[in-house]
């Protein structure tokens, strides 16, 4: 197996020599979003290459803007979303539960009528650069409501049975991440949240801190007894800054609501000019400084320039240069092939002489830093944080309770915790469960297997704080929040 890994590594090196590095995926940080949409050309000095940083929570006018990359000063411009008609998304999530036999139809009709009245007003006063989308907080994926005009609102019942408030908020936040445009969520809710308790309100609030997005709460009088007061408090729905549905029938209160929806003054775009930089595929460090009403601000942001694709020139000298490069690549490739053949022959000879048993292959190497808590008794409920060891800042959360079970995999229909960005994770990869005061992990016949501290497991295996579990090639460190 070591020979196979070595062979794969050498072939990968050869492949890298002739491959163009793709632009980076979008990266999130506190109050920061990297958008690569203007990085549209692989040619040097195309005149179209910029790094756009969306930074939120900026107060007042911005001045003294400067930027340098690896110590080299570069041009940077600051744009205001309000004055530049930059497209933005506004999500309307209506989460009102009528899940009770004691609710009178007259009360349901009254609440539904007020929601319709508010939505028609908002559609009538919609900003030209805003994209509106509407959803009910149903647990199913088909909760999108088709609304484009005020007339579409009149025949829709916005009160539903079971509500999955946190689950739908999590879906919307994931959609915001994929689109990478400034967004707001108008949450018209009574706080009901009676489905999918694995996604907590605290988790949603933490996610909001790292995304250029904010929730605008509209408080609705609860119709159902399953209202979660914690959800109401966390989303600021009992605060004086929230809007109340009963009062929004008065136009003087509807106007401040539409003004808050259309106000993007706290988000700025800093556009850094990269056209003078050689696209060499190397890592760079951007340092951005600016001043707002709160004082001086400084942000350090690592990123990577793609490699420039070779362009054939009509100039004879350029043709000669390209030919020389091609000859060098061919010679180096031949040398590498000879080395590969030699390594394989030597390895085969050694293996014929060896009498040792073959070992089981394990995922990519990593360092373990296991804490010794074998003797610490776990409480009935706590939280496990699964930290991605190769993508800093990405983590997953599992809430542990007596007899709880969390299935992990890439299938949204079959799993409680979805991990869909690593190909080696199966549709239903493993499950983590809590039984008799102990946390266990069990592989679910996954294609690339499950490992605990580099050891493949074939049966339910105890896991502790500080352990490292591997789902195929995805390495996750465990942090028990007790």
N, C-alpha and C positions, 0 to 999 in steps of 0.2 A: 504493500500500500504506500510506503514511503517513496518507492520508485515511481509509482503512478503520480503522486503529488509533485515530485520533482519534475517529471515530464510535463505535467500540466502547467507548472510555473514557468518553465522554459518556453513552452509554446505560447503562453500568455504574453511573455516579454516580446516574442517575435511579432505577435499580433498588434501589440501596443505601438510598435515602431511605425506601423502603417495606418493607424486609426486616428481619426480626428476626435478630440475630446468634446463631448456634447456640453451645452450650457448647463449650469447648475440647476437643480430643482429649486423650488421656492423654499426659503429658509425663514423661520420665525424666531424672533427674540423679543425681549421686553420692549413694547412700544415700537417695534421695528419690523418692517416687512421688505424683503428683497424681491423685486419684480424684474423679470428678465425679458419682458415682451419687446422692448426696444433693441435688444441685442440680436439683430436680425441677419447679420451677415458673418460669414467665416473669412471674408477677405480683409486684408489689412487696410486700415484707414478708409473704411466704407463711408464714413460720415454719418452712420446710423447707430452707433454703439454707445449706449448709456446705461448706467446703473441707477435704477430708481429706488429710493428708500422712502417708504411711507412711514412717517413717525407721528404717533398720536400723543394726546395730552400736552399739546403745545398751547401756551397761553399768550395772547397778545401778538404784536408784530414781531417778525423775525429779522434780525440784523446780524452784521459781522459774520457772515457765512464764509467758511473756508474749508478746503478739503485737500488731503494729500494721500498719495498711494505709495507706500514704501518710501516715504520721505520726499516724494516728488509732488510739487504743487500741481493741482489740476482744476479746471473750471467746474463750478457747481452753481446750479440755479435752484431757487426755491419757488414752489408753486402753491397757490391757495386753491383748494378744491372748490370753494364757493365762486371764485372769480374766473375760473378757467373751464367751467362746464365739464369737469372730468366725470365720466360715468360712475355711478354708485348703485348699490343694491339696497333695497328696503324690504325686509321680510316681515309679514304680518302673521303672527302665530296666535290663533284664537283657541284658547284652552279653557272651556267652561263645561263642567260636568253636570248633567241632569240625572245622575245615577242614584235615583231614589224614588220609591213609589209614593212618597208623601209630598212630592213637589206638585203643586197645582199647575195646570197647563197655562193658566193666566199669567203666572209668575215667569214661566219659561218664555212665553210669547213677549212679555214686556222686556226681558233682558235681550232677547234676540232682536227685537225691533230697535233697541238702542244701539246694538252693535252694527246693525245695518245702516242706521242713521249716521254713525261716526265714519264707517268705511266709505259711504257715498260722498261725504264731505271731503275726506282725504283724497279720494280719486278725482274729485272735481278740482282740487287745488294741487294736484301732483306736479312736481318739478319736471321739466323737460329732460333733464339728464339723470333722472332716477328710474331704476327698473324695479317695479313692484312685483312681489310674489306672495301668495296667500296659502296658509296651511292650517288645518285642524290638527289637534294633538292626538290623533289616533295612533295606536301602536303600529298599524300596518303601514306599508310604504306608499299606499295610494291615497295619502291624506292631502295632496295638493288640491286646491280649489281653483277652478278656472274662472277668473275674474279679470276683465279688461276695462269695463265701463261701469258706471254707477248703476245702470239698469240690471246688470248681471247679479247685483247684490240682493235684489228684492225677493227672490224666490229661494234663498238659501237659508237653511236652519243651522246656525252656528253653535248651538248647544248639542253636545254629544253624550254618549254613555261614559265608558271608561276613558280616562285621560292618561296620556303618557308624556307629561310635560317635559321632564328632564331628557327623556329619550329623543323627543323631537327637537329640543334645543341642541342636543349633541349632533343630530343629523344636519341641522342648519349650520352649526359652526364648522362642521367638516366640509360642507358645500362652500362656505365663505373661504376656507383655506384653499380649496381647489380653484376658485375663481380669482383670488388675489386682487380684489377690488374693495375699497372702503364700503362697509356695510353697517346697517342698523337693524335691530329686531324690535318691532313694536309688539310687545307682549300684552295681549288683551286676555286677562286670566283671573280666575277666582282662586288660584293657588292649588287646585286639585291635581294630585299626582299619585295615581293609584296603580301604576304599572311600571315594570322594569326597575325595581329599587336598587339594582346594581350601579346605576348611574346616579350619583348623589348631587344635591344642589351645590355643595361645596366644590365638587369637581367642575361643574359648569362655570361657577364664578371664577375659579382659578384659570380655566381655559380662556375666559374673556380677557384676562390680563395680558395675554400674549398674542391677541388678535386685534387688528384695527377695527373694532366693532364695539357697539354699545347697545344695551337694552333700554328701551323706553317703555316703562310699565304703565298700563292702564288697568286700574283696579276694578274688579267686578264683584258685586255682592254675591257671596257663595250660595249656590243652589243645592249643594250636596254636603253631606256630613263627613265626607272623606277628605275635606280640605286640609292641606298640610301647611300649618302656620309657619314652619321653617322656610318653606318655599316663598311664601308671601314676604317674609322679612328679608330674606337674602336678595330678592329681586327688587327691593326698595319700594314695595307696593303699599306699605303703611307709612312711608315717609311723606313729608309735605311736598316733595318734588314730584311725586307720582300724580298721574291724572286719574280722576274717578269717573267711571262710566256714566253714573247718574247725572253728573254735572256737565258732561261733554255735550249734552243736548243744547246747551247755551253757546251760541256762536263765539262769544267772547272767550270761552275756554277752548273751543276747537282751534281757534287761531294760534294760540301758543303751542298747541300740540303739533300743528303742521309746520310751525316755525322751527321747533326742535328737530323734527324729522329732516327738514331741509338745511339745517345748520351744520356745516362740516368745517367750521373755522378752527377746530382743535386738532385737525389732521393736516399735515403739510407733506408735500412731495419734494424731496431733495434729489435733483437729477445731476448725476456726476458724469462728466464727459470722459469717455474712455477711448476716443478715436486716436489719440496720440500714443497709445500704448501698444507695444508689440504683443500680438496674441500668441503667446508661447506656451500656454497650458500650465503656467506656474501659479502657485498660490500668492495672493496679494493681501496686504493689510490696508484698509481704508480708514483714515481718521477724519471724522467730520466734526466741526465745531460751529456753534451758532449761539446767539443770544435771544432769549424771549423775555417776557415780563417777569419770569421767575429767576432770571439770571443767566449765567453761562452754562452751556451744555456741551458735552463731548462724548462722541460715540466711536468706538473702535469696532470695525466690521471686517471679518475675514471673508474673502471670496476667491474665485478662481477664474482666470481668463481661459477661453477655449483656444485650441491650437489652430493656427491659420492653415487652410487647405492650400496645397500647391497649385499655382496658376501658371499655365504655359504661355510664355511670351513669344512674340514674333522676332525678338532680338536674338541673333545668332549666339551671342555670349550667354544669354539666359538658357538657350537650348543646351549649350555645352555644359553649363553648371548643373542643369537637371540631369543630363546623361551621366556626369560624374557621380552625382548622388545616387542614381539608380545602380551604377556599378558597385559603389560602396555597399549599398543595402544588399545586393545579390551576394557579394563576397562574404559579408557578415552572416547572411542567412545560411550559406553553405557551411561556414565554420561551425555555426550553432548546430546544424543538422549532423555534422560529423561528431560533435561532442555528445549529442543525444544518443547516437548509435553506440559510441564507445561506453557511455554510462550504462546503457541497457545491457550490453554484452558483459561488462564487469559485474553488474548487479545479478544477472542470471547465473554467472559462475559462482558467485558468493552464495546465492540462494540454494544451489545444488549441494553445497557443502554444509549448509546450516541444517540443524535438526530441531530448531526452536519452533514452537507453535506460532501461527499468525495471530495478530492482535486485532481487535475490533476497531474499525475506523471511528474517529470522533470528530466533532465539528472543529471549526477554526480554533487555534490555540488562544487561550486567554489566561490571565492571572486570576487566581481565586483569593478572596480575602474573607474567608468565612469566620463569622463571629461564633464564639462558643457559648450558646445559650441552651444547651441540652437540658440543664437542670431548671430552667426558668419555666414556670407554669404559664400557659397562655390563657388569657381571659376568654369569656364566651364570645365576645365580638371585638374585632379590630380590623385594621386595613393592611393589605399587602401592596406595596408599590413594586412593579416590575420595570426596571430601568434598562433601556436598550443600551448596551455597552459600546456600540459603534456609532450611534447617532445621539450625541449629547443633547439632553433636553427632552428627548422623547421617552415617555413612560406610560405605563398602564396601571390601572388601579382595580383591585378586587376587594370587595367588602366581605369579611369573614363573619359568619354567624353560625350558631349550632346547626349542624347537619346541612350546611350550605354546600352548593356545588356550582362551579363555574366551568363551562366548556369553552375551550380556546381553539380558534381556527379561523379560516378565511371566509367561511360561509355565513352570511348575515342571517340566513333562515335557520341554521342549526346551532349557532354558537351564541354564548352570552358575551364573550370578549372577542372582538373582531381584529385580526392582524392580517392585513391583505397586501402588505408591501414587500414581504419576503417570499420569494417563490418556493422555498423549501418547507414552508408551513402548509400543512394539509388542510382540507376543508373542515374536518373535525380532527384536530391534532392531539389534544390531551385534555384532561380535566383536573382541576384543583378542588379538593374537598376537605372539609373539617369534620373530624369524627373523634369522639372521646378525648377532646383536648389536644389533638394532634392534627397538623396539616399534612395532607398527602398529595402527590401528583401521580397521575396514571396515564400512560400512553394509550391512545385510541386507534391502534393499528395504523399509525401515520407512515407515510412513505419514507421519510428521512429520519424517523425515530425521535425519541425524547431522551435527554441526558440530564443527570444531576451531578454537578461537579466533574464533568468529563466522562462519567460512567453511564453507559446506556442502561435504561430501565426496561424491564419486561413485566413488572407487576407494580401495584401501588407502592410508592416509595415516600418515606417521610422527608419533608423539607423543613429547613430552619432559616432564621434570619441570617443573611449574609451568603446563603447558598447561591450558586449560579446554575440556572436551568437553561438548556439549549433546545429550542424547537427547530430541528434541522440545523441550519447554519445561523440561526438567530440566537444570540447570547443575551440573556436577561439576568440581571442581578436582583436578588430579593431584598426588600427592606420592609421589615415588619414594624408598622407604626402602632405600638402598643400604648 
